[in-house]
Amino acid sequence: MFKEISDSLVTIIALVAFIILAIYLLNQDPSLVGPI
């Protein structure tokens, strides 16, 4: 049971970190987004 919880926790942390990184990069250089 603990293994399942830790696995899902790692997945959630990875997703959150990826989203934060994406937002940070978009804020740093809007040209990466394109003409949107």
N, CA, C and O atoms as a Maestro MAE file, in Angstrom:
{
 s_m_m2io_version
 :::
 2.0.0
}

f_m_ct {
 s_m_title
 :::
 protein
 m_atom[144] {
  # First column is atom index #
  i_m_mmod_type
  r_m_x_coord
  r_m_y_coord
  r_m_z_coord
  i_m_residue_number
  s_m_chain_name
  s_m_pdb_residue_name
  s_m_pdb_atom_name
  i_m_atomic_number
  :::
  1 25 0.835 -1.190 0.000 1 A "MET " " N  " 7
  2 3 0.000 0.000 0.000 1 A "MET " " CA " 6
  3 2 0.881 1.255 0.000 1 A "MET " " C  " 6
  4 15 0.612 2.218 -0.719 1 A "MET " " O  " 8
  5 25 1.924 1.226 0.809 2 A "PHE " " N  " 7
  6 3 2.801 2.397 0.869 2 A "PHE " " CA " 6
  7 2 3.485 2.636 -0.467 2 A "PHE " " C  " 6
  8 15 3.696 3.779 -0.874 2 A "PHE " " O  " 8
  9 25 3.831 1.538 -1.151 3 A "LYS " " N  " 7
  10 3 4.503 1.666 -2.447 3 A "LYS " " CA " 6
  11 2 3.587 2.362 -3.457 3 A "LYS " " C  " 6
  12 15 4.036 3.211 -4.227 3 A "LYS " " O  " 8
  13 25 2.306 2.000 -3.448 4 A "GLU " " N  " 7
  14 3 1.364 2.625 -4.381 4 A "GLU " " CA " 6
  15 2 1.246 4.120 -4.090 4 A "GLU " " C  " 6
  16 15 1.216 4.942 -5.005 4 A "GLU " " O  " 8
  17 25 1.181 4.452 -2.819 5 A "ILE " " N  " 7
  18 3 1.057 5.860 -2.434 5 A "ILE " " CA " 6
  19 2 2.300 6.636 -2.856 5 A "ILE " " C  " 6
  20 15 2.198 7.741 -3.390 5 A "ILE " " O  " 8
  21 25 3.466 6.057 -2.617 6 A "SER " " N  " 7
  22 3 4.704 6.755 -2.961 6 A "SER " " CA " 6
  23 2 4.831 6.907 -4.476 6 A "SER " " C  " 6
  24 15 5.311 7.933 -4.958 6 A "SER " " O  " 8
  25 25 4.403 5.894 -5.227 7 A "ASP " " N  " 7
  26 3 4.471 5.972 -6.689 7 A "ASP " " CA " 6
  27 2 3.571 7.088 -7.208 7 A "ASP " " C  " 6
  28 15 3.979 7.876 -8.060 7 A "ASP " " O  " 8
  29 25 2.349 7.152 -6.692 8 A "SER " " N  " 7
  30 3 1.429 8.195 -7.147 8 A "SER " " CA " 6
  31 2 1.933 9.566 -6.702 8 A "SER " " C  " 6
  32 15 1.762 10.560 -7.408 8 A "SER " " O  " 8
  33 25 2.555 9.606 -5.524 9 A "LEU " " N  " 7
  34 3 3.079 10.872 -5.016 9 A "LEU " " CA " 6
  35 2 4.208 11.373 -5.907 9 A "LEU " " C  " 6
  36 15 4.285 12.562 -6.217 9 A "LEU " " O  " 8
  37 25 5.080 10.463 -6.316 10 A "VAL " " N  " 7
  38 3 6.184 10.827 -7.213 10 A "VAL " " CA " 6
  39 2 5.631 11.351 -8.537 10 A "VAL " " C  " 6
  40 15 6.141 12.328 -9.086 10 A "VAL " " O  " 8
  41 25 4.583 10.695 -9.045 11 A "THR " " N  " 7
  42 3 3.972 11.124 -10.305 11 A "THR " " CA " 6
  43 2 3.390 12.531 -10.169 11 A "THR " " C  " 6
  44 15 3.577 13.374 -11.046 11 A "THR " " O  " 8
  45 25 2.690 12.775 -9.075 12 A "ILE " " N  " 7
  46 3 2.085 14.092 -8.844 12 A "ILE " " CA " 6
  47 2 3.167 15.166 -8.738 12 A "ILE " " C  " 6
  48 15 3.045 16.243 -9.321 12 A "ILE " " O  " 8
  49 25 4.222 14.862 -7.989 13 A "ILE " " N  " 7
  50 3 5.314 15.828 -7.823 13 A "ILE " " CA " 6
  51 2 5.962 16.133 -9.168 13 A "ILE " " C  " 6
  52 15 6.282 17.283 -9.466 13 A "ILE " " O  " 8
  53 25 6.153 15.087 -9.979 14 A "ALA " " N  " 7
  54 3 6.766 15.277 -11.290 14 A "ALA " " CA " 6
  55 2 5.889 16.173 -12.169 14 A "ALA " " C  " 6
  56 15 6.393 17.060 -12.857 14 A "ALA " " O  " 8
  57 25 4.579 15.935 -12.141 15 A "LEU " " N  " 7
  58 3 3.659 16.745 -12.946 15 A "LEU " " CA " 6
  59 2 3.681 18.201 -12.488 15 A "LEU " " C  " 6
  60 15 3.741 19.117 -13.308 15 A "LEU " " O  " 8
  61 25 3.632 18.405 -11.178 16 A "VAL " " N  " 7
  62 3 3.640 19.766 -10.638 16 A "VAL " " CA " 6
  63 2 4.937 20.481 -11.005 16 A "VAL " " C  " 6
  64 15 4.924 21.645 -11.406 16 A "VAL " " O  " 8
  65 25 6.053 19.772 -10.864 17 A "ALA " " N  " 7
  66 3 7.346 20.370 -11.193 17 A "ALA " " CA " 6
  67 2 7.405 20.741 -12.673 17 A "ALA " " C  " 6
  68 15 7.923 21.798 -13.034 17 A "ALA " " O  " 8
  69 25 6.868 19.862 -13.532 18 A "PHE " " N  " 7
  70 3 6.871 20.130 -14.971 18 A "PHE " " CA " 6
  71 2 6.029 21.357 -15.298 18 A "PHE " " C  " 6
  72 15 6.426 22.192 -16.112 18 A "PHE " " O  " 8
  73 25 4.862 21.465 -14.658 19 A "ILE " " N  " 7
  74 3 3.976 22.606 -14.900 19 A "ILE " " CA " 6
  75 2 4.641 23.902 -14.442 19 A "ILE " " C  " 6
  76 15 4.598 24.912 -15.144 19 A "ILE " " O  " 8
  77 25 5.256 23.864 -13.258 20 A "ILE " " N  " 7
  78 3 5.937 25.055 -12.739 20 A "ILE " " CA " 6
  79 2 7.067 25.469 -13.678 20 A "ILE " " C  " 6
  80 15 7.249 26.652 -13.964 20 A "ILE " " O  " 8
  81 25 7.821 24.482 -14.151 21 A "LEU " " N  " 7
  82 3 8.927 24.772 -15.067 21 A "LEU " " CA " 6
  83 2 8.401 25.383 -16.365 21 A "LEU " " C  " 6
  84 15 8.985 26.331 -16.889 21 A "LEU " " O  " 8
  85 25 7.302 24.840 -16.880 22 A "ALA " " N  " 7
  86 3 6.721 25.351 -18.121 22 A "ALA " " CA " 6
  87 2 6.269 26.800 -17.938 22 A "ALA " " C  " 6
  88 15 6.538 27.647 -18.789 22 A "ALA " " O  " 8
  89 25 5.585 27.083 -16.832 23 A "ILE " " N  " 7
  90 3 5.120 28.446 -16.564 23 A "ILE " " CA " 6
  91 2 6.310 29.392 -16.424 23 A "ILE " " C  " 6
  92 15 6.287 30.515 -16.928 23 A "ILE " " O  " 8
  93 25 7.350 28.922 -15.733 24 A "TYR " " N  " 7
  94 3 8.550 29.745 -15.545 24 A "TYR " " CA " 6
  95 2 9.189 30.083 -16.885 24 A "TYR " " C  " 6
  96 15 9.552 31.233 -17.133 24 A "TYR " " O  " 8
  97 25 9.326 29.076 -17.751 25 A "LEU " " N  " 7
  98 3 9.936 29.305 -19.058 25 A "LEU " " CA " 6
  99 2 9.084 30.248 -19.901 25 A "LEU " " C  " 6
  100 15 9.616 31.106 -20.605 25 A "LEU " " O  " 8
  101 25 7.758 30.091 -19.832 26 A "LEU " " N  " 7
  102 3 6.878 30.959 -20.612 26 A "LEU " " CA " 6
  103 2 6.994 32.398 -20.123 26 A "LEU " " C  " 6
  104 15 6.956 33.334 -20.923 26 A "LEU " " O  " 8
  105 25 7.135 32.575 -18.817 27 A "ASN " " N  " 7
  106 3 7.267 33.925 -18.271 27 A "ASN " " CA " 6
  107 2 8.619 34.527 -18.623 27 A "ASN " " C  " 6
  108 15 8.732 35.737 -18.821 27 A "ASN " " O  " 8
  109 25 9.641 33.690 -18.702 28 A "GLN " " N  " 7
  110 3 10.985 34.179 -19.007 28 A "GLN " " CA " 6
  111 2 11.101 34.602 -20.472 28 A "GLN " " C  " 6
  112 15 11.694 35.637 -20.778 28 A "GLN " " O  " 8
  113 25 10.529 33.796 -21.379 29 A "ASP " " N  " 7
  114 3 10.692 34.065 -22.808 29 A "ASP " " CA " 6
  115 2 9.389 33.789 -23.561 29 A "ASP " " C  " 6
  116 15 9.185 32.680 -24.054 29 A "ASP " " O  " 8
  117 25 8.513 34.781 -23.654 30 A "PRO " " N  " 7
  118 3 7.216 34.611 -24.324 30 A "PRO " " CA " 6
  119 2 7.364 34.226 -25.791 30 A "PRO " " C  " 6
  120 15 6.423 33.689 -26.376 30 A "PRO " " O  " 8
  121 25 8.500 34.482 -26.390 31 A "SER " " N  " 7
  122 3 8.687 34.172 -27.810 31 A "SER " " CA " 6
  123 2 8.655 32.664 -28.047 31 A "SER " " C  " 6
  124 15 8.437 32.212 -29.171 31 A "SER " " O  " 8
  125 25 8.875 31.883 -26.980 32 A "LEU " " N  " 7
  126 3 8.832 30.424 -27.111 32 A "LEU " " CA " 6
  127 2 7.420 29.954 -27.434 32 A "LEU " " C  " 6
  128 15 7.226 28.915 -28.066 32 A "LEU " " O  " 8
  129 25 6.431 30.740 -26.989 33 A "VAL " " N  " 7
  130 3 5.043 30.344 -27.198 33 A "VAL " " CA " 6
  131 2 4.644 30.521 -28.652 33 A "VAL " " C  " 6
  132 15 3.823 29.767 -29.174 33 A "VAL " " O  " 8
  133 25 5.227 31.520 -29.304 34 A "GLY " " N  " 7
  134 3 4.827 31.822 -30.663 34 A "GLY " " CA " 6
  135 2 3.868 32.997 -30.676 34 A "GLY " " C  " 6
  136 15 3.848 33.793 -29.738 34 A "GLY " " O  " 8
  137 25 3.082 33.112 -31.719 35 A "PRO " " N  " 7
  138 3 2.196 34.277 -31.889 35 A "PRO " " CA " 6
  139 2 0.910 34.193 -31.083 35 A "PRO " " C  " 6
  140 15 0.012 35.015 -31.267 35 A "PRO " " O  " 8
  141 25 0.807 33.216 -30.194 36 A "ILE " " N  " 7
  142 3 -0.429 33.039 -29.421 36 A "ILE " " CA " 6
  143 2 -0.627 34.239 -28.484 36 A "ILE " " C  " 6
  144 15 -1.609 34.289 -27.744 36 A "ILE " " O  " 8
  :::
 }
 m_bond[143] {
  # First column is bond index #
  i_m_from
  i_m_to
  i_m_order
  :::
  1 1 2 1
  2 2 3 1
  3 3 4 2
  4 3 5 1
  5 5 6 1
  6 6 7 1
  7 7 8 2
  8 7 9 1
  9 9 10 1
  10 10 11 1
  11 11 12 2
  12 11 13 1
  13 13 14 1
  14 14 15 1
  15 15 16 2
  16 15 17 1
  17 17 18 1
  18 18 19 1
  19 19 20 2
  20 19 21 1
  21 21 22 1
  22 22 23 1
  23 23 24 2
  24 23 25 1
  25 25 26 1
  26 26 27 1
  27 27 28 2
  28 27 29 1
  29 29 30 1
  30 30 31 1
  31 31 32 2
  32 31 33 1
  33 33 34 1
  34 34 35 1
  35 35 36 2
  36 35 37 1
  37 37 38 1
  38 38 39 1
  39 39 40 2
  40 39 41 1
  41 41 42 1
  42 42 43 1
  43 43 44 2
  44 43 45 1
  45 45 46 1
  46 46 47 1
  47 47 48 2
  48 47 49 1
  49 49 50 1
  50 50 51 1
  51 51 52 2
  52 51 53 1
  53 53 54 1
  54 54 55 1
  55 55 56 2
  56 55 57 1
  57 57 58 1
  58 58 59 1
  59 59 60 2
  60 59 61 1
  61 61 62 1
  62 62 63 1
  63 63 64 2
  64 63 65 1
  65 65 66 1
  66 66 67 1
  67 67 68 2
  68 67 69 1
  69 69 70 1
  70 70 71 1
  71 71 72 2
  72 71 73 1
  73 73 74 1
  74 74 75 1
  75 75 76 2
  76 75 77 1
  77 77 78 1
  78 78 79 1
  79 79 80 2
  80 79 81 1
  81 81 82 1
  82 82 83 1
  83 83 84 2
  84 83 85 1
  85 85 86 1
  86 86 87 1
  87 87 88 2
  88 87 89 1
  89 89 90 1
  90 90 91 1
  91 91 92 2
  92 91 93 1
  93 93 94 1
  94 94 95 1
  95 95 96 2
  96 95 97 1
  97 97 98 1
  98 98 99 1
  99 99 100 2
  100 99 101 1
  101 101 102 1
  102 102 103 1
  103 103 104 2
  104 103 105 1
  105 105 106 1
  106 106 107 1
  107 107 108 2
  108 107 109 1
  109 109 110 1
  110 110 111 1
  111 111 112 2
  112 111 113 1
  113 113 114 1
  114 114 115 1
  115 115 116 2
  116 115 117 1
  117 117 118 1
  118 118 119 1
  119 119 120 2
  120 119 121 1
  121 121 122 1
  122 122 123 1
  123 123 124 2
  124 123 125 1
  125 125 126 1
  126 126 127 1
  127 127 128 2
  128 127 129 1
  129 129 130 1
  130 130 131 1
  131 131 132 2
  132 131 133 1
  133 133 134 1
  134 134 135 1
  135 135 136 2
  136 135 137 1
  137 137 138 1
  138 138 139 1
  139 139 140 2
  140 139 141 1
  141 141 142 1
  142 142 143 1
  143 143 144 2
  :::
 }
}
